[in-house]
Amino acid sequence: MRNWIVGLAIAAACMILVWALLIVLAKRLPPGPLRDLVAFIPDLVTTVRRLRREPRVPRRAKAALLVAAVWVASPIDLIPEFLPVIGPLDDILVVALALRYAGRTVPREVLLDAWPGDPRLLERLLGPDRGAR
């Protein structure tokens, strides 16, 4: 039993070290599309958290965002996470679709206020503002 605990502790320590290394490397990326992609999931998580508390967001939009958050947190994926590059694509797609759905029902300024990243990236994701026509 002791060997199992030691093995799990070593595995957890290695995983934490790899995460720390990835965070350091991500922060050193030059501005551009790759840096935007690296920041996309954390920006989406922050946006979902902020929109969940916003009273101007309809319940259906909150439900779609909650489903997307559960999808990302779920260990079951259509594309396994361990596959390089394409692993997180299903998570990104589901969250992006939920955010796009919310974008149709939530005022654009509320979404832009909740988005911590570059607003141009969110504008590209949401498409043209239907309320501006």
N, C-alpha and C positions, 0 to 999 in steps of 0.2 A: 504493500500500500504506500509505503514511504517513497518508493521509486516513482510511482505514479504522480505523487504530489510534487516531487522534485522536477519531474519531466514537464508537468503542467506549468510550474513556476518558470522554468527556463523558456518554454514556448511563449508564455505571456510576456516575459521580459524581452524576448527577441521581437515579438510583434510590436511592442511599445517602442523599441529602438527603431524599427523600420518606419513606423508612423512618424516618429520625431524626425528621422532623416528625410522622409518625403515632405514634411511640412517645411523644413529648412530649404530643401531644394525648390519647392514651389514658390517660396517667398523670393528666391533669387532669379526667377524667370524674368526675362525682359518683357516689356509691354507688347501685347499682340494677341492673336487668336488662341495660342496655347495657354497663355496666362488667363484669358477669359474662360476657357474651358475648365481649367483647374479651379477657378473661383466660382464656377457655376453652381455646383451642388451646395456649398456653404451659403451662397447668396440665396438660393432657393429655400433652404431650410430657415434662414433668418426671415425671409419674406413670408413664408407660411406661418411662422410663429407670430409675426406682427399682424398679419391679416386675420388670424384666428381671434385676436382680441379686439379687432376693429368693429364698432357697431354698424358702420355703413356697409358691411359685407353681408350679402344675403345668406341665409342658411344653406341653400343648395351649393353655393360657392364654397362655403366653409366645409360642407360635407365632401365635396370633390377634393379639396385640399387635404382633408383628414385621410381620405382613402389613399391619396398619393403619398402622404407621410407614412402611413402604415405599410404601403408597398415598399418604400425605400428601407424601412426598418426591418421588413420581413427577411428571414434568411433564405426563403424560397424565391428563386429568380428564373425567368425564362432563359436568360443568358448568365451562366455562372460568373461570379465576380472575379474568380482567379484568372480568367482569360485576359491577357493583356489588351489594352486599348478598348476592346468591345465589351468587356465585362459590365461596366456601369451604364451601358447605353440604354438598357431597358428601364433602369431607374430614371435616367435623365429624360427619356421620352415620356414616361408616365407623369412625372412631375411637370414637365413642360406643357403637356396636354391639359393637365388640371389647371395650371396657371393660365393657360390660354382661355379655357372655359371661364375661369373666374374673371378674366379680362373683359369678357363680353357682358358681365353683369355688375362688375364693380367699377366705380368711377376711375378713370385713368389716373387722376392725381393721387388717389388713395394707393393705387398700385405703385406708382413712382415714388411716393413717400415711404412705402414699405420696402422697396428694393435698395439694398445697401451698395450694390455694385454700380457699374457704368450704366446710366439710363439708356444709352443707345442700344445696348445688348437686350434690354427688356423691350424696347420699342420694336426691335427686329423680331423678337419672339412673339409679341402680341399682334403685330401687323398694324395696319392703319387704324386710327381711332375712328370708330363708327359714329361717335357723338360729335365729332368735329365737322362732319359733312353738312 
